């Protein structure tokens, strides 16, 4: 039997996760603005285009991470409500789907970190060449 406290355990974790995702989004947005403000020579423009493609992809991924995280949080809340009104099966199903969406959000986060690392490696390689 699942109690009301089981889904409540996810509340702090999901809130912190969404805060971390928002920080990642703001960081990517800042990098995009900085790239836009800089003038570059022909070589750097080509590298800048590669960075923009990567940044666009990362923005989409972060948006999906946030979407899955928010829906997970909502379903967790609905799960608690279902358990509160003694609809145990509905509460368990909602909690299970919430966990799946949270897992999807975390997997997307892992993918976005991998893309971010690749971009940083390119930047370091450019610095080493200069």
C-alpha positions in Angstrom: 0.0 0.0 0.0 1.4 3.4 -1.0 0.9 6.3 1.4 0.6 10.0 0.8 4.2 10.5 1.9 5.7 8.4 -0.9 5.1 10.9 -3.8 5.7 13.8 -1.4 9.3 12.6 -1.2 9.8 13.7 -4.8 8.7 17.3 -4.2 12.1 18.7 -3.1 14.0 16.8 -5.7 11.9 17.9 -8.6 11.9 21.5 -7.4 15.7 21.5 -7.2 16.0 19.8 -10.6 13.8 22.4 -12.3 16.0 25.1 -10.7 19.1 23.5 -12.1 17.5 23.2 -15.6 16.5 26.9 -15.5 20.1 27.8 -14.6 21.4 25.7 -17.6 18.9 27.5 -19.9 20.0 30.9 -18.6 23.7 30.0 -19.2 23.0 28.8 -22.7 21.0 32.0 -23.4 23.9 34.1 -22.1 26.4 32.3 -24.4 24.1 32.9 -27.4 23.9 36.6 -26.6 27.7 36.8 -26.2 28.2 35.1 -29.5 25.8 37.5 -31.2 27.6 40.5 -29.8 31.0 39.5 -31.0 32.4 40.2 -34.5 34.4 37.4 -35.9 36.8 36.8 -38.8 36.1 34.1 -41.4 37.5 31.2 -39.4 35.8 32.2 -36.2 32.5 32.7 -38.1 32.6 29.1 -39.2 33.3 27.9 -35.7 30.6 30.3 -34.5 28.1 28.7 -36.8 28.9 25.3 -35.4 28.4 26.6 -31.9 25.1 28.2 -32.8 23.8 24.8 -34.2 24.9 23.1 -31.0 23.3 25.9 -28.8 20.0 25.7 -30.7 20.0 21.9 -30.1 20.7 22.4 -26.5 17.9 24.9 -26.1 15.4 22.4 -27.5 16.7 19.7 -25.2 16.6 22.0 -22.1 13.0 22.9 -23.0 12.1 19.3 -23.2 13.9 18.6 -19.9 11.8 21.3 -18.3 8.6 20.1 -19.9 9.1 16.5 -18.6 10.1 17.8 -15.2 7.1 20.1 -14.9 4.7 17.3 -16.0 6.3 14.9 -13.6 5.8 17.4 -10.8 2.2 17.9 -11.8 1.5 14.1 -11.9 3.2 13.7 -8.6 0.9 16.3 -7.2 -2.1 14.6 -8.7 -0.9 11.3 -7.3 -0.9 12.8 -3.9 -4.4 14.1 -4.4 -5.6 10.7 -5.6 -4.1 9.1 -2.5 -5.7 11.8 -0.4 -9.1 11.0 -1.7 -8.4 7.3 -1.2 -8.0 6.4 -4.9 -5.0 4.2 -4.4 -4.8 2.7 -7.9 -5.0 6.1 -9.6 -2.4 7.5 -7.2 0.0 4.6 -7.9 -0.5 4.9 -11.7 0.0 8.7 -11.6 3.1 8.3 -9.4 4.5 5.6 -11.8 4.0 7.9 -14.8 5.6 10.7 -12.9 8.7 8.6 -12.2 8.9 7.7 -15.9 8.7 11.4 -17.0 11.3 12.3 -14.3 13.6 9.6 -15.7 13.1 10.9 -19.3 14.0 14.4 -18.0 17.1 13.1 -16.4 18.2 11.2 -19.5 17.7 14.4 -21.6 19.8 16.2 -19.0 22.6 13.7 -19.4 22.5 14.1 -23.2 22.6 17.9 -22.8 25.6 17.7 -20.5 27.4 15.5 -23.2 26.7 18.2 -25.8 27.9 20.9 -23.5 31.1 19.0 -22.9 31.7 18.6 -26.6 31.2 22.3 -27.1 33.7 23.1 -24.3 36.2 20.7 -25.8 36.0 22.6 -29.1 36.5 25.9 -27.3 39.5 24.6 -25.5 41.0 23.2 -28.7 40.6 26.7 -30.3 42.4 28.3 -27.4 45.2 25.7 -27.7 45.6 26.6 -31.4 46.0 30.3 -30.7 
